[in-house]
Amino acid sequence: MDINALFSVKDKVVLVTGGSRGIGEMIATGFIQGGAKVYISSRSAKACDEVVTKLNALGPGKCIAIPADLQNLDDLNKLVTELSKKESHLDVLINNAGATWGAPIDEYPEAAFQKVMNLNVNRVFSLTKALLPLLRVNASQDDPSRIINIGSINGETVPGFESYAYSASKAAIHHMSRHLAARLGREYILVNAIAPGSFPSKMMAETLRKHGDEIKAKVPVGRVGTPEDVAGTCIYLSSRAGNYTNGATIVIDGGSIQNNARI
């Protein structure tokens, strides 16, 4: 058994939505360092360009930006069109783009709930459906195509903050991943979800600033996640090592759920 080949993602074509910052950038970095060709997308063309320059300096893989606001269905379709012009197939789709909103239940805006659910659930389904033709091209039993949906431990357990739409959307993503896996696995397209705990992302920055020590104290391993933790999980799922993993939700939280930590 060749361990290097077992976890190789060299030359795979990957799309990471929300890839210009936070967990998306961490994942993209791992694939670039593994020799993959990675497309990143986010609303800000400037942020995408900055990350492309940064990641291409790391090598040996290549990073390319296709900016898009996935809240907007026209933008989503443009992303698919542009990717289809550049590539004849797609090996790995990582649905990472997402939004959150926190407010007391009596003040929680209807528009905010709809916005979070639209981006975190509806558009994940829309993009996945639109990219199936590219995902099907090279999919085989020996080397399946992959879809990895980025959920959250907030979709597995009740969070300590009033982020109702976010936790509901992530629970939906975990179950939708299982549903998609049951259907698309027959076409050799594996679908899995990852449920991260606390990571130093922009979304978590303020929470970690205010409650970082408290959060770390509730994690059995005593720390928050690192880029290696989330990138490594995605690389496992995208390589030969993950060929028989389908319909799983992999929690990467240092044991927070087992410790009944409400983050």
N, C-alpha and C positions, 0 to 999 in steps of 0.2 A: 504494500500500500504506500503510495507516494503522498505524504502529508501535505506537501506544498501544492500538488495538483488538487488534492481533496478540497482545499479552501481557496482555490484560485478563482478570481473574477477577471483575469486578464482578457482584454479585448471585448468584454461584454459591453453592450450599449445600454445605458441606464438613463432614466429620467427621474429627477428628484424635484418634486414641487415644493415650493417654500424653501428652496435650496440656497438662498442668499444669506441666511442667518440661522442661529440657534441649532436645533437638532438637525435640520435639513443640511446646513453647512457641514456639521460634524459627519453626517453620513456621506455626503459628496466627497469630503476629504479622504475618508477611508477607501472609497472606490477609486479615486484618482491615484492614491498611493498603491493600490492594488493593480494598476495598469488598465483600468476601464476607461471607456469613453463616456463622459458624464454630461448630460444636459441638465441645467438648472433653470428653474423658472420662479419668478416672483413678480409682484406688482411693480417694483422699482427697477427700471432699466439701469440706473446708476449703481444701485446696490449689486445687481447681477454682474455688471462689468467689473466692479471692484473685486468681487469674489473670484471671477474667472481669472483675472490677473494674478491674484494670490494663489489660487490652486494650480494654475498652469506652471507656476514657479516650483511647485513641489514635485510634479511628475511622479511616475513615468506615464501616467494616463493623461487624458486631455479633457478640458472643461470648456463647454460652450453654453452660452446663455440664450434663452428664448423668453423674454419678459412677457408676462400675462397676468391679468387680474382674473382669477378663477371664479370670483363672484359673478362675473359677466360671462354669459354663455357664448357671446361672440368672440371674446378673448380666448376662451377655452378652445373654441373651434379653430381659431387662428394658430394656437399652439400646436394642435394636432396637425394642421395643414403644413406648418413650417417644419415640424419634425419629420413628417412624411416626405417632404422635399429633400431633406438631408440624409435620411436613413431608409433603407429598404426593410428593416425589421427593428424590433425592440426586444431586448432580453429581460430587462427589469424595470418595472414601474413602481416607484415609491411615492405613495400618496401621503405627503407630509404637511402640505399647506393647511393651515387652520387658524381659527380665531377663538377668543374667549371673551366673556363678559361677566363681571361680578356685580351684584346689587342685592339688597334685601328683597325678599319675595314680594313685599307690598309695593315696592318701587321698581320691580324688574320690568324694563320696557319690552313691549311686544315686538317692536322692530328689531331690538337687539337679539331676542330669542330666535327670530326668523333668520337674521343675518348669520348667526353662529351655526344654526342647523343647516342652512343652505350651503355654506362653504365646507363645513366639516362632514356632511353626509351626502347631500344631494349632488354636489359637484364631484365628490369622490366617485360616486356611481356614474355620473355623466362622463367623466374623463376616462374611467376604466372601460366603459362601453365603447367610447369613441376610438380608443387605442387597441381594441381587440384585434383588428386586422393586422396591425404591426406585431402584436404579441404572438399571433398564431403562425407567423411565417416560419420561424425556426424552431418552434416548440416540438419537442420529441420526448419519448419516454426516457431516453438516456440523458437528455439535457433539456428539462422543461423550462419554459418561460416563467417569470415570477412576478407576482404583485404583492407588495408589502404595504399594508395600511398602518399608519402611525396613530395608535389610539392613546390611551392613558390609564394609569392606575385609577384615575377618577371615574373611569368606566367600569371598574371592577369593584370599587368600594365607595361608600359615601364620603366625599371630601369634607374638609373642615371649613371650607369657604362656601358662600352662597353663589355658586357658579352653575346654576341649574341647566342652562342650555348646553354648556360645555360637557358636563358629566353625562347628560342624556345623549349627546351626540357621540361621545366616545364609546358608550355602551352600545349604541346603534352600530358603530363601525366594527366593533368586535364581532357582533352577531352577523352583520352583513358579510364580513370576511369569511365566516364559516359557511354561510349560504352560497357565496360565490365559489368557495373551494369545492363544495359538493358538485357544482355544475361544471366549472371550468377545469377541474382536475381531470375530467374525461378527455379534455383536449390537450392535456399536458401543460396546463397553465396553473401553477401552484399559487394559492392565495393564503397569506398569513397576516396576522396583526402583531404589532409590538405595543406593549403597554408600559411606557417609561414612567418612572417615578420622578423625583426632583433632579433636574439637570440645569446647568447654568445657561439657560436660554434667555432671550429678550422677554419672552412671555413670563418667565419665572423670576426675572431680575429683581423686581421690586419686592416680591414675596421673600426671596432669599436675603435681600438687604435688611428687611425688617425682622424676619423670623429664622434666619439661617442657622443659628446655633440651636434653636429649638427643633428645627427640622432634622438636622444632623443627629441630634440626641435620640430621635425616634427611629432612626435607621439602624438596624442591628450592626451593619458594617461601619457605621460611624462617619459616613461621608455622602455627598451627592454624586450623581453620575458623571462620567467623563466621556469625551468624544470616543475613546476606544471602546467603551461599554456599548454604546448604541451602534457605532459603525461595525464593530465585531459581530453583533447579532445579525445585522443586515447582510454582512458578507457571508456568514454561515448559511443564512436562508437562501442566498443567491448562488451558492457554490454547489459542487457535487455533494458536499457534506449534508446539505439540506434537501436533497432530492426526494426524500420520503416524508418530509414534514409538510403537511397540507391541512389547512383549517385550524391551525393553532393560534392561540394568543399567548405570546411569550412576555411575561412580566419581567422587566428589568428595573428593579427598585431597591436592591440591597436588602430585601426582606421586610420592607415597610408594612406591607399588607399582613404578613404573618405576625408582625409585632402590633397589629391593630392601630397603626399610625394613621391619623386622618390629616393628610397633607393637602 
